[in-house]
Amino acid sequence: MSESDSREREEDRQRVADELRRVRDAVRDRALLEPDPGSALPAPAPVRRPQKVPPVPEPAAPEAPPRPDNTALNALWRVLEAPRRSWRDVLRRFRGGGIDAPATLRRQQDFNARQVQFDNEVLAYVEARLDATHRHYDRILGLHGDHMGEIDERHLILQEELVAHVHDLVRRIDLVLGQAERGRFGLESALKDLRARMAALEERLRRG
């Protein structure tokens, strides 16, 4: 092989290498191997860390109403034990069969009156306790109802944010898949063009 033939073959190889480099640069310029900065993915939606729901304040228990005093009633229940003040009273009790009827009647009346008063005080005490208990638990239920309402509102906000993040993720996946599909078609086209160019160059080399 003459020196001129060797030089010609070397020039052909250089032309082939230059052609391959030009095709590779064209592919890169068409963003088939490297992503286009202009078509970059959008910034992801910010993720908000949910805050803890503050605890429900515990309301103070209402002050209990005073308990009815049954001391006087306990001192009056023995109606037959009237106080003995003199021997005359003793003789009167002895003549009357040992029972002082007027004194016993008065003590019975006093006991009955005090019993009625005590019963009324007990009823008032029970009503006051029930009213205080109802108001206390109504307040507790109201606080917990507001607390549950706040929790439900936070759940709705988080649900909406989750839906927004899912939609953003779907759009980003679609964009990535679309770019990959376009890149695949572009690469196939570039490879087809490259094969044609290589075949033409090989044909030229065989003829040369």
ROSE-4610 file (N, C-alpha, C; in Angstrom, 1 decimal, always signed):
// ROSE-4610
residu = [M/M/M/S/S/S/E/E/E/S/S/S/D/D/D/S/S/S/R/R/R/E/E/E/R/R/R/E/E/E/E/E/E/D/D/D/R/R/R/Q/Q/Q/R/R/R/V/V/V/A/A/A/D/D/D/E/E/E/L/L/L/R/R/R/R/R/R/V/V/V/R/R/R/D/D/D/A/A/A/V/V/V/R/R/R/D/D/D/R/R/R/A/A/A/L/L/L/L/L/L/E/E/E/P/P/P/D/D/D/P/P/P/G/G/G/S/S/S/A/A/A/L/L/L/P/P/P/A/A/A/P/P/P/A/A/A/P/P/P/V/V/V/R/R/R/R/R/R/P/P/P/Q/Q/Q/K/K/K/V/V/V/P/P/P/P/P/P/V/V/V/P/P/P/E/E/E/P/P/P/A/A/A/A/A/A/P/P/P/E/E/E/A/A/A/P/P/P/P/P/P/R/R/R/P/P/P/D/D/D/N/N/N/T/T/T/A/A/A/L/L/L/N/N/N/A/A/A/L/L/L/W/W/W/R/R/R/V/V/V/L/L/L/E/E/E/A/A/A/P/P/P/R/R/R/R/R/R/S/S/S/W/W/W/R/R/R/D/D/D/V/V/V/L/L/L/R/R/R/R/R/R/F/F/F/R/R/R/G/G/G/G/G/G/G/G/G/I/I/I/D/D/D/A/A/A/P/P/P/A/A/A/T/T/T/L/L/L/R/R/R/R/R/R/Q/Q/Q/Q/Q/Q/D/D/D/F/F/F/N/N/N/A/A/A/R/R/R/Q/Q/Q/V/V/V/Q/Q/Q/F/F/F/D/D/D/N/N/N/E/E/E/V/V/V/L/L/L/A/A/A/Y/Y/Y/V/V/V/E/E/E/A/A/A/R/R/R/L/L/L/D/D/D/A/A/A/T/T/T/H/H/H/R/R/R/H/H/H/Y/Y/Y/D/D/D/R/R/R/I/I/I/L/L/L/G/G/G/L/L/L/H/H/H/G/G/G/D/D/D/H/H/H/M/M/M/G/G/G/E/E/E/I/I/I/D/D/D/E/E/E/R/R/R/H/H/H/L/L/L/I/I/I/L/L/L/Q/Q/Q/E/E/E/E/E/E/L/L/L/V/V/V/A/A/A/H/H/H/V/V/V/H/H/H/D/D/D/L/L/L/V/V/V/R/R/R/R/R/R/I/I/I/D/D/D/L/L/L/V/V/V/L/L/L/G/G/G/Q/Q/Q/A/A/A/E/E/E/R/R/R/G/G/G/R/R/R/F/F/F/G/G/G/L/L/L/E/E/E/S/S/S/A/A/A/L/L/L/K/K/K/D/D/D/L/L/L/R/R/R/A/A/A/R/R/R/M/M/M/A/A/A/A/A/A/L/L/L/E/E/E/E/E/E/R/R/R/L/L/L/R/R/R/R/R/R/G/G/G]
num = [1/1/1/2/2/2/3/3/3/4/4/4/5/5/5/6/6/6/7/7/7/8/8/8/9/9/9/10/10/10/11/11/11/12/12/12/13/13/13/14/14/14/15/15/15/16/16/16/17/17/17/18/18/18/19/19/19/20/20/20/21/21/21/22/22/22/23/23/23/24/24/24/25/25/25/26/26/26/27/27/27/28/28/28/29/29/29/30/30/30/31/31/31/32/32/32/33/33/33/34/34/34/35/35/35/36/36/36/37/37/37/38/38/38/39/39/39/40/40/40/41/41/41/42/42/42/43/43/43/44/44/44/45/45/45/46/46/46/47/47/47/48/48/48/49/49/49/50/50/50/51/51/51/52/52/52/53/53/53/54/54/54/55/55/55/56/56/56/57/57/57/58/58/58/59/59/59/60/60/60/61/61/61/62/62/62/63/63/63/64/64/64/65/65/65/66/66/66/67/67/67/68/68/68/69/69/69/70/70/70/71/71/71/72/72/72/73/73/73/74/74/74/75/75/75/76/76/76/77/77/77/78/78/78/79/79/79/80/80/80/81/81/81/82/82/82/83/83/83/84/84/84/85/85/85/86/86/86/87/87/87/88/88/88/89/89/89/90/90/90/91/91/91/92/92/92/93/93/93/94/94/94/95/95/95/96/96/96/97/97/97/98/98/98/99/99/99/100/100/100/101/101/101/102/102/102/103/103/103/104/104/104/105/105/105/106/106/106/107/107/107/108/108/108/109/109/109/110/110/110/111/111/111/112/112/112/113/113/113/114/114/114/115/115/115/116/116/116/117/117/117/118/118/118/119/119/119/120/120/120/121/121/121/122/122/122/123/123/123/124/124/124/125/125/125/126/126/126/127/127/127/128/128/128/129/129/129/130/130/130/131/131/131/132/132/132/133/133/133/134/134/134/135/135/135/136/136/136/137/137/137/138/138/138/139/139/139/140/140/140/141/141/141/142/142/142/143/143/143/144/144/144/145/145/145/146/146/146/147/147/147/148/148/148/149/149/149/150/150/150/151/151/151/152/152/152/153/153/153/154/154/154/155/155/155/156/156/156/157/157/157/158/158/158/159/159/159/160/160/160/161/161/161/162/162/162/163/163/163/164/164/164/165/165/165/166/166/166/167/167/167/168/168/168/169/169/169/170/170/170/171/171/171/172/172/172/173/173/173/174/174/174/175/175/175/176/176/176/177/177/177/178/178/178/179/179/179/180/180/180/181/181/181/182/182/182/183/183/183/184/184/184/185/185/185/186/186/186/187/187/187/188/188/188/189/189/189/190/190/190/191/191/191/192/192/192/193/193/193/194/194/194/195/195/195/196/196/196/197/197/197/198/198/198/199/199/199/200/200/200/201/201/201/202/202/202/203/203/203/204/204/204/205/205/205/206/206/206/207/207/207/208/208/208]
x = [+0.9/+0.0/+0.9/+0.6/+1.4/+1.1/+2.0/+1.9/+0.7/+0.3/-0.8/-2.1/-2.1/-3.3/-3.5/-2.4/-2.5/-2.9/-2.4/-2.9/-4.3/-4.8/-6.2/-7.1/-6.7/-7.5/-7.5/-6.4/-6.3/-7.2/-7.3/-8.2/-9.7/-9.9/-11.3/-11.7/-10.8/-11.1/-11.3/-10.6/-10.7/-12.1/-12.5/-13.8/-14.9/-14.7/-15.7/-15.8/-14.7/-14.6/-15.3/-15.0/-15.6/-17.1/-17.5/-19.0/-19.7/-19.0/-19.6/-19.7/-18.6/-18.6/-19.7/-19.9/-20.9/-22.3/-22.5/-23.8/-24.1/-23.0/-23.2/-23.5/-22.8/-23.1/-24.5/-24.9/-26.3/-27.3/-27.1/-28.0/-28.0/-26.8/-26.8/-27.5/-27.3/-28.0/-29.5/-30.0/-31.4/-32.0/-31.2/-31.6/-32.1/-31.4/-31.8/-30.9/-29.8/-28.9/-28.9/-29.1/-29.1/-30.4/-31.0/-32.2/-32.1/-33.1/-33.1/-33.5/-32.6/-32.9/-34.2/-34.7/-35.9/-37.1/-37.0/-38.1/-37.9/-37.2/-36.9/-38.2/-38.2/-39.4/-39.7/-41.0/-41.3/-40.9/-40.7/-40.3/-41.5/-41.1/-42.1/-42.9/-44.1/-44.9/-44.4/-44.3/-43.8/-44.6/-43.9/-44.5/-44.6/-45.8/-46.1/-46.2/-45.4/-45.5/-46.6/-47.6/-48.8/-48.4/-49.0/-48.7/-49.7/-49.3/-50.1/-51.3/-52.4/-53.6/-53.4/-53.6/-53.4/-54.4/-53.9/-54.8/-56.0/-57.1/-58.3/-58.0/-58.3/-58.1/-59.2/-58.7/-59.6/-60.3/-61.6/-62.3/-62.3/-62.2/-62.2/-63.6/-63.5/-64.8/-65.6/-66.9/-67.6/-67.6/-67.7/-67.7/-69.0/-68.9/-70.0/-70.8/-72.2/-73.0/-72.8/-73.1/-72.9/-73.9/-73.4/-74.3/-75.2/-76.5/-77.4/-77.0/-77.2/-76.8/-77.9/-77.7/-78.7/-78.5/-77.6/-77.3/-78.6/-79.3/-80.5/-81.6/-81.7/-82.7/-82.3/-81.0/-80.6/-80.8/-80.8/-81.0/-82.5/-83.4/-84.8/-85.6/-84.9/-85.7/-86.2/-85.6/-86.1/-87.2/-88.4/-89.5/-90.0/-89.7/-90.2/-89.3/-88.1/-87.1/-87.2/-88.2/-88.4/-87.5/-86.9/-86.1/-86.9/-86.2/-86.9/-86.3/-87.1/-86.6/-86.9/-87.9/-88.3/-89.0/-89.2/-89.9/-91.4/-91.9/-93.3/-93.4/-92.5/-92.6/-92.5/-91.7/-91.5/-92.9/-93.5/-94.8/-95.9/-95.8/-96.8/-96.6/-95.4/-95.1/-95.5/-95.3/-95.7/-97.2/-97.9/-99.4/-100.0/-99.3/-99.7/-99.3/-98.8/-98.3/-96.9/-96.2/-94.7/-94.5/-95.5/-95.3/-95.9/-95.1/-95.6/-96.1/-97.4/-98.1/-97.8/-98.0/-97.8/-96.4/-95.4/-94.0/-93.7/-94.2/-94.0/-94.5/-95.7/-96.4/-95.5/-95.0/-94.2/-92.9/-92.3/-91.1/-91.4/-92.5/-92.9/-93.1/-93.8/-94.0/-92.7/-91.8/-90.5/-89.7/-89.8/-89.1/-89.7/-91.0/-91.6/-91.3/-91.3/-90.9/-89.5/-88.6/-87.2/-87.0/-87.8/-87.7/-88.1/-89.2/-89.7/-88.6/-88.0/-87.0/-85.8/-85.4/-84.3/-84.5/-85.7/-86.1/-86.0/-86.5/-86.4/-84.9/-84.1/-82.7/-82.0/-82.4/-81.8/-82.2/-83.5/-83.9/-83.2/-83.0/-82.3/-80.8/-80.3/-78.9/-78.7/-79.6/-79.5/-79.7/-80.7/-80.9/-79.7/-79.1/-77.9/-76.7/-76.5/-75.5/-75.7/-77.0/-77.3/-77.1/-77.5/-77.3/-75.9/-75.1/-73.6/-73.0/-73.4/-72.8/-73.2/-74.4/-74.8/-74.1/-73.9/-73.2/-71.7/-71.2/-69.8/-69.6/-70.4/-70.3/-70.7/-71.6/-72.0/-70.7/-70.0/-68.8/-67.7/-67.6/-66.6/-67.0/-68.2/-68.7/-68.5/-68.8/-68.6/-67.1/-66.2/-64.8/-64.3/-64.8/-64.4/-65.0/-66.2/-66.9/-66.1/-65.7/-64.9/-63.5/-63.0/-61.7/-61.8/-62.9/-63.1/-63.4/-64.1/-64.3/-63.0/-62.1/-60.8/-60.0/-60.1/-59.4/-59.9/-61.3/-61.9/-61.4/-61.4/-60.9/-59.5/-58.6/-57.2/-57.1/-58.0/-58.0/-58.4/-59.4/-59.8/-58.7/-58.0/-56.8/-55.8/-55.4/-54.4/-54.8/-56.1/-56.6/-56.5/-56.8/-56.7/-55.2/-54.3/-52.9/-52.4/-52.9/-52.5/-53.0/-54.2/-54.7/-53.9/-53.5/-52.7/-51.3/-50.7/-49.4/-49.5/-50.6/-50.8/-51.0/-51.7/-51.9/-50.6/-49.8/-48.5/-47.6/-47.6/-46.8/-47.2/-48.5/-49.0/-48.5/-48.6/-48.1/-46.6/-45.8/-44.4/-44.1/-44.8/-44.6/-44.9/-46.0/-46.4/-45.3/-44.8/-43.8/-42.5/-42.1/-40.9/-41.1/-42.3/-42.5/-42.6/-43.2/-43.3/-41.9/-41.0/-39.7/-38.9/-39.1/-38.4/-38.9/-40.2/-40.7/-40.2/-40.2/-39.6/-38.2/-37.4/-36.0/-35.8/-36.7/-36.5/-36.8/-37.8/-38.1/-36.9/-36.4/-35.3/-34.1/-33.8/-32.6/-32.8/-34.0/-34.2/-34.0/-34.5/-34.3/-32.8/-32.1/-30.7/-29.9/-30.2/-29.5/-29.8/-31.0/-31.3/-30.5/-30.5/-29.7/-28.2/-27.7/-26.3/-26.0/-26.9/-26.7/-26.6/-27.5/-27.4/-26.1/-25.7/-24.4/-23.2/-23.3/-22.2/-22.2/-23.4/-23.4/-22.8/-23.2/-22.7/-21.2/-20.6/-19.2/-18.5/-19.1/-18.4/-18.4/-19.5/-19.6/-18.5/-18.3/-17.3/-15.9/-15.7/-14.4/-14.1/-15.2/-15.0/-14.6/-15.3/-15.1/-13.7/-13.3/-12.0/-10.8]
y = [-1.2/+0.0/+1.2/+2.2/+3.4/+4.3/+5.3/+6.3/+7.2/+7.4/+8.2/+7.5/+6.2/+5.4/+5.4/+5.3/+5.3/+6.7/+7.7/+9.1/+9.3/+8.7/+8.9/+8.1/+6.9/+6.1/+6.9/+7.4/+8.2/+9.4/+10.1/+11.2/+10.7/+9.6/+9.1/+8.7/+8.1/+7.8/+9.1/+10.1/+11.3/+12.0/+11.8/+12.4/+11.6/+10.3/+9.5/+9.9/+10.0/+10.4/+11.8/+12.7/+14.1/+14.0/+13.1/+13.0/+12.4/+11.4/+10.8/+11.9/+12.7/+13.7/+14.7/+15.1/+16.1/+15.5/+14.2/+13.6/+13.6/+13.2/+13.2/+14.6/+15.6/+16.9/+17.4/+17.0/+17.3/+16.7/+15.4/+14.7/+15.4/+15.8/+16.5/+17.8/+18.5/+19.8/+19.7/+18.6/+18.4/+17.8/+17.8/+17.3/+15.9/+15.1/+13.7/+12.9/+13.4/+12.7/+13.5/+14.8/+15.6/+16.4/+16.6/+17.3/+18.8/+19.3/+20.8/+21.6/+22.5/+23.3/+24.0/+24.4/+25.1/+24.2/+22.9/+22.0/+21.2/+21.9/+21.2/+21.0/+20.1/+19.8/+21.0/+21.3/+22.4/+22.1/+23.1/+22.9/+22.1/+21.1/+20.4/+21.2/+20.9/+21.6/+21.5/+22.6/+22.5/+21.6/+20.9/+19.9/+20.6/+20.7/+21.3/+20.3/+20.4/+19.5/+19.9/+19.0/+19.4/+19.6/+20.5/+20.8/+20.0/+19.7/+18.9/+19.8/+19.1/+19.8/+20.1/+21.3/+21.6/+20.8/+20.3/+19.5/+20.3/+19.6/+20.3/+20.7/+22.0/+22.4/+21.8/+21.3/+20.7/+21.8/+21.9/+22.9/+22.5/+23.5/+23.2/+22.7/+21.8/+21.3/+22.3/+22.4/+23.4/+23.2/+24.3/+24.2/+23.5/+22.5/+21.8/+22.6/+22.5/+23.2/+22.6/+23.4/+22.9/+21.7/+20.7/+19.6/+20.0/+19.5/+19.8/+19.3/+20.0/+19.6/+18.9/+17.7/+16.8/+16.7/+17.5/+17.4/+17.6/+18.7/+19.0/+17.9/+17.3/+16.3/+15.0/+14.7/+13.5/+13.7/+15.0/+15.2/+15.2/+15.2/+15.3/+14.0/+13.0/+11.8/+11.0/+11.1/+10.3/+11.2/+11.1/+12.0/+11.7/+10.4/+10.0/+10.4/+10.8/+11.2/+12.7/+13.1/+14.5/+14.9/+16.0/+16.4/+16.5/+16.0/+16.0/+17.1/+18.1/+19.3/+19.3/+18.6/+18.7/+17.4/+17.2/+16.1/+16.2/+17.4/+17.5/+16.9/+17.2/+16.6/+15.1/+14.6/+13.1/+12.5/+13.2/+12.7/+12.8/+13.9/+14.0/+12.9/+12.6/+11.5/+10.1/+10.0/+8.7/+8.5/+9.6/+9.6/+9.4/+9.9/+9.7/+8.5/+7.5/+6.2/+6.3/+7.3/+7.4/+8.2/+8.8/+9.5/+10.9/+11.9/+13.3/+13.6/+13.5/+13.6/+15.0/+16.1/+17.4/+17.6/+17.2/+17.4/+16.5/+15.3/+14.4/+14.9/+15.5/+16.0/+17.2/+18.0/+19.2/+18.7/+17.6/+17.1/+16.5/+15.8/+15.2/+16.3/+17.4/+18.5/+19.1/+19.3/+19.8/+18.9/+17.6/+16.7/+16.7/+16.7/+16.7/+17.9/+19.1/+20.3/+20.3/+19.8/+19.7/+18.7/+17.7/+16.7/+17.2/+18.0/+18.6/+19.6/+20.4/+21.4/+20.7/+19.6/+18.8/+18.2/+17.7/+17.1/+18.2/+19.4/+20.5/+20.8/+20.8/+21.1/+20.1/+18.8/+17.7/+17.8/+18.2/+18.4/+19.5/+20.6/+21.7/+21.4/+20.6/+20.2/+19.3/+18.3/+17.4/+18.2/+19.1/+19.9/+20.7/+21.3/+22.1/+21.3/+20.1/+19.2/+18.7/+18.4/+17.9/+19.1/+20.3/+21.4/+21.7/+21.7/+21.9/+20.8/+19.6/+18.5/+18.6/+19.0/+19.1/+20.3/+21.4/+22.5/+22.1/+21.4/+21.0/+20.1/+19.1/+18.2/+18.8/+19.7/+20.5/+21.2/+21.8/+22.6/+21.6/+20.5/+19.5/+19.0/+18.7/+18.2/+19.3/+20.6/+21.7/+21.8/+21.7/+21.8/+20.7/+19.5/+18.4/+18.4/+18.9/+19.1/+20.1/+21.2/+22.2/+21.5/+20.7/+20.1/+19.1/+18.3/+17.4/+18.2/+19.3/+20.1/+20.6/+21.1/+21.5/+20.4/+19.2/+18.0/+17.7/+17.7/+17.5/+18.5/+19.8/+20.8/+20.6/+20.2/+19.9/+18.7/+17.7/+16.5/+16.9/+17.8/+18.3/+19.0/+19.9/+20.6/+19.7/+18.7/+17.7/+16.9/+16.6/+15.8/+16.6/+17.9/+18.8/+18.9/+19.0/+19.1/+17.8/+16.7/+15.4/+15.2/+15.6/+15.6/+16.5/+17.7/+18.6/+17.9/+17.3/+16.7/+15.5/+14.7/+13.6/+14.1/+15.2/+15.7/+16.3/+16.9/+17.4/+16.2/+15.2/+14.0/+13.4/+13.3/+12.7/+13.6/+14.9/+15.8/+15.6/+15.5/+15.3/+14.0/+12.9/+11.6/+11.7/+12.3/+12.5/+13.2/+14.3/+15.1/+14.3/+13.5/+12.7/+11.6/+10.9/+9.9/+10.5/+11.7/+12.4/+12.7/+13.2/+13.6/+12.3/+11.2/+10.0/+9.4/+9.5/+9.0/+9.9/+11.2/+12.0/+11.7/+11.5/+11.2/+9.9/+8.9/+7.6/+7.7/+8.5/+8.7/+9.4/+10.4/+11.2/+10.3/+9.5/+8.6/+7.6/+7.1/+6.1/+6.8/+8.1/+8.8/+9.1/+9.5/+9.8/+8.6/+7.4/+6.2/+5.8/+5.9/+5.6/+6.5/+7.7/+8.6/+8.3/+7.9/+7.5/+6.3/+5.3/+4.1/+4.4/+5.3/+5.6/+6.3/+7.2/+7.9/+6.9/+6.0/+5.0/+4.1/+3.7/+2.9/+3.7/+4.9/+5.7/+5.9/+6.1/+6.2/+4.9/+3.8/+2.5/+2.3/+2.7/+2.5/+3.3/+4.5/+5.4/+4.8/+4.2/+3.6/+2.4/+1.6/+0.5/+0.9/+2.0/+2.4/+3.1/+3.8/+4.5/+3.6]
z = [+0.0/+0.0/+0.0/-0.9/-1.0/+0.1/+0.2/+1.3/+1.0/-0.3/-0.6/-0.1/-0.4/+0.0/+1.6/+2.3/+3.7/+4.2/+3.6/+4.0/+3.7/+2.6/+2.2/+3.2/+3.6/+4.6/+5.9/+6.3/+7.6/+7.5/+6.4/+6.3/+6.3/+5.7/+5.8/+7.2/+8.0/+9.4/+10.2/+9.9/+10.6/+10.2/+9.0/+8.6/+9.3/+9.4/+10.1/+11.5/+12.2/+13.6/+13.8/+12.8/+12.9/+12.7/+11.8/+11.6/+12.8/+13.5/+14.7/+15.8/+15.9/+16.9/+16.7/+15.4/+15.0/+15.4/+15.1/+15.4/+16.9/+17.6/+19.1/+19.6/+19.1/+19.6/+19.2/+18.0/+17.6/+18.5/+18.9/+19.8/+21.2/+21.7/+23.0/+22.9/+21.7/+21.6/+21.5/+21.1/+21.0/+22.3/+23.3/+24.7/+24.7/+23.9/+23.9/+24.9/+25.2/+26.2/+27.5/+27.4/+28.6/+28.7/+29.9/+30.0/+29.7/+29.1/+28.8/+30.1/+30.4/+31.6/+31.5/+30.3/+30.1/+30.4/+30.4/+30.7/+32.0/+32.9/+34.2/+35.0/+35.9/+36.7/+37.6/+37.8/+38.7/+40.2/+41.0/+42.4/+43.1/+43.9/+44.6/+45.6/+45.8/+46.7/+48.1/+48.9/+50.3/+51.1/+52.0/+52.9/+54.3/+54.8/+56.1/+57.1/+58.2/+59.3/+60.2/+60.4/+61.2/+62.7/+63.3/+64.7/+65.6/+66.8/+67.7/+68.1/+68.3/+68.8/+70.3/+70.8/+72.2/+73.0/+74.2/+75.0/+75.5/+75.9/+76.4/+77.8/+78.1/+79.5/+80.4/+81.6/+82.5/+83.4/+83.3/+84.1/+85.6/+86.4/+87.9/+88.3/+89.2/+89.7/+90.5/+90.4/+91.1/+92.6/+93.3/+94.8/+95.3/+96.1/+96.6/+97.6/+97.5/+98.5/+99.9/+100.9/+102.3/+102.5/+103.2/+103.6/+104.7/+104.6/+105.7/+107.0/+108.1/+109.5/+110.1/+110.5/+111.1/+112.6/+113.2/+114.7/+115.5/+115.2/+116.0/+115.8/+114.6/+114.4/+115.2/+115.3/+116.0/+117.6/+118.0/+119.4/+119.8/+118.8/+119.1/+118.8/+118.3/+117.9/+119.1/+120.3/+121.5/+122.1/+121.6/+122.1/+123.5/+124.0/+125.3/+126.4/+126.1/+127.1/+127.4/+128.0/+128.3/+129.5/+129.6/+130.7/+132.0/+133.1/+134.4/+135.2/+135.6/+136.2/+137.7/+138.2/+139.6/+140.0/+141.4/+141.9/+141.5/+141.3/+140.9/+139.5/+138.6/+137.3/+137.4/+138.3/+138.5/+138.9/+139.9/+140.4/+139.3/+138.5/+137.4/+136.4/+136.1/+135.1/+135.7/+137.1/+137.7/+137.7/+138.1/+138.1/+136.7/+135.7/+134.3/+133.7/+134.4/+133.8/+133.4/+133.9/+133.6/+132.3/+131.7/+130.5/+130.7/+130.4/+130.4/+129.0/+128.9/+127.6/+127.0/+127.7/+127.0/+126.6/+127.4/+127.0/+125.8/+125.9/+124.8/+123.5/+123.6/+122.4/+121.8/+122.8/+122.3/+121.6/+122.2/+121.6/+120.3/+120.2/+118.9/+117.8/+118.3/+117.3/+116.9/+117.9/+117.5/+116.6/+116.9/+116.0/+114.6/+114.5/+113.2/+112.4/+113.1/+112.5/+112.0/+112.8/+112.4/+111.3/+111.3/+110.3/+108.9/+108.9/+107.7/+107.2/+108.1/+107.7/+107.1/+107.8/+107.3/+105.9/+105.7/+104.4/+103.3/+103.6/+102.7/+102.4/+103.4/+103.2/+102.4/+102.6/+101.8/+100.3/+100.1/+98.7/+98.0/+98.8/+98.2/+98.0/+98.9/+98.7/+97.5/+97.3/+96.2/+94.9/+94.8/+93.6/+93.3/+94.3/+94.1/+93.6/+94.1/+93.7/+92.2/+91.9/+90.6/+89.6/+89.9/+89.0/+88.8/+89.9/+89.7/+88.9/+89.1/+88.3/+86.8/+86.5/+85.1/+84.5/+85.2/+84.6/+84.3/+85.3/+85.1/+83.9/+83.8/+82.7/+81.3/+81.4/+80.2/+79.7/+80.6/+80.2/+79.7/+80.3/+79.8/+78.4/+78.2/+76.9/+75.9/+76.2/+75.3/+74.9/+75.9/+75.6/+74.7/+75.0/+74.1/+72.8/+72.7/+71.4/+70.5/+71.1/+70.4/+69.9/+70.9/+70.6/+69.4/+69.4/+68.3/+67.0/+67.1/+65.9/+65.3/+66.2/+65.7/+65.1/+65.7/+65.1/+63.7/+63.6/+62.2/+61.2/+61.6/+60.7/+60.3/+61.2/+60.9/+59.9/+60.1/+59.2/+57.8/+57.7/+56.4/+55.7/+56.4/+55.9/+55.4/+56.2/+55.8/+54.6/+54.6/+53.4/+52.2/+52.2/+51.0/+50.6/+51.6/+51.3/+50.7/+51.2/+50.6/+49.2/+48.9/+47.5/+46.6/+47.1/+46.3/+46.0/+47.0/+46.8/+45.8/+45.9/+45.0/+43.6/+43.4/+42.0/+41.5/+42.4/+42.0/+41.6/+42.3/+42.0/+40.7/+40.4/+39.2/+38.0/+38.1/+37.1/+36.8/+37.9/+37.8/+37.1/+37.5/+36.8/+35.4/+35.0/+33.6/+32.8/+33.5/+32.8/+32.5/+33.6/+33.4/+32.4/+32.4/+31.4/+30.0/+29.9/+28.6/+28.1/+28.9/+28.5/+28.1/+28.9/+28.5/+27.2/+27.0/+25.7/+24.5/+24.7/+23.6/+23.4/+24.5/+24.4/+23.7/+24.0/+23.3/+21.8/+21.4/+20.0/+19.3/+20.1/+19.5/+19.3/+20.3/+20.2/+19.1/+18.9/+17.8/+16.5/+16.4/+15.1/+14.9/+16.0/+15.8/+15.5/+16.1/+15.8/+14.4/+13.9/+12.5/+11.6/+11.9/+11.0/+11.1/+12.3/+12.5/+11.7/+11.7/+10.9/+9.4/+9.0/+7.6/+7.2/+8.1/+7.8/+7.9/+8.9/+8.9/+7.7/+7.3/+6.0/+4.9/+4.8/+3.7/+3.8/+5.0/+5.1/+4.8/+5.3/+5.0/+3.5/+2.8/+1.4/+0.7/+1.2/+0.6/+0.9/+2.1/+2.4/+1.5/+1.3/+0.4/-1.0/-1.5/-2.8/-2.9/-1.8/-1.8/-1.8]
